[in-house]
């Protein structure tokens, strides 16, 4: 029988908008809030934006690693970029590191900064 590891994830919600008041302005972002989640293998977290729920499955939990699975969120910094229909993806998240997931939208939406804290 294997060890039933659990992990703590910090999830920070950040809204973004490309609609700036001035043409030269940078896109605007605003931190909405953050929450600590304690998770185990097989559990799901549902991220909400505008009444749409984006499931994030916990595929693996180990001492210093969590494997997250998303069906429909973009991974910021991934070479594919931001697309309206992202491919399902597994994400290896190591302790002390973070990943930023974002809604499959262009003009405005939500980003989630997910950090493995323990």
N, C-alpha and C positions, 0 to 999 in steps of 0.2 A: 504494500500500500504506500503510495506516494505522500509527500508532505503537502498539506493544504496551505499554500502560501497566500497571504493577502497583501495588498499594496495600497498605498495612499497616493491619490492623484489630486493635484491642485488644478482646478479648471477655472480659468479667467475668461469672462465674456467681454468681447470688445465689438461694439457696433462700428460699421464703417460706411462712408458715403463718398462717392466721387463727385457729387453735386456740390461744387464750391460756389461761393458768392461771387468771387472774382475769377476771371479766366486764368490768372497766374497762380491761384491758390492751390495748395496741396490738398489731396484727399483728406477728409476729416475722420478721425477715429475718437471713440469715447469708451472708456472702461465702464461697463455696466455693473459688474460685480464678480465675485469669485466664491468658490465653494470647494471644500475638501471632501473627496469621495473615498471611502474604503471599499475596495473591490476584490473579488475572487474570480478565478477562472470560470468562464461560462456566463457570468453576469453581463447585463447590458445597462448602459447609461443612455438616456434619451436627451439629446440636446435640442432645445426649442428655439425657433426663430419664426416669429409672425404666425404662430399656430401650426407650423410644420415641424414635425419631430424627426430628428436625424439619429438613428440608433448607432451606438458605438459599442461593439462587442469586445469583451475581454477574452481573448483567445488563450493566452498563457500568462501565468504569473510565476516568477522565479525570484531569487534573492535580490538581484539588482536589475531586473528586466521585466517589462510588461509588453505583451504583444496585443495591439489594438487592431480591430478590423472595422473598416468603414465601407459601406456600400455606395454612398452618395455624397461624400464631402470631398472637397479639394484639399490637398496637402500643400501648404505654402512652401515654396522653394523646390517642389518637385518639378522635374524638367518638362512635364506635360503642361504646366501652367494652370490657369484658371479656365475650366471648361464647364459648360452647362450640364453635361451628362458624364461625370467622372466614373472611371472604372473602379470596381471594388479593389480594396488595397489593404494589406497587412502592414502595420507600422511597428517597428521595434523601438521601444522607448526605454532608454537606460536611466538608472538612478541619477538625479541631478540634471538631467537633460529635458528639453521640451520639444514639442511639435505644435505647429499652428494649423488648425483645420479651419476651413471657411466654407460658407454656403456657396452653392453653384450659381452665383449671380455675378453680374458685372458692376452695376451702378451703386448698389448699396446692399448691405447684408450683415452677417455676423461672423466674427472670427472667435475661435476658442483656443486659447493658449493652454496646453495640457502639459503639466510637469509631473514627473515621477519623483515624489519626495521621500518615500520609504517603501 
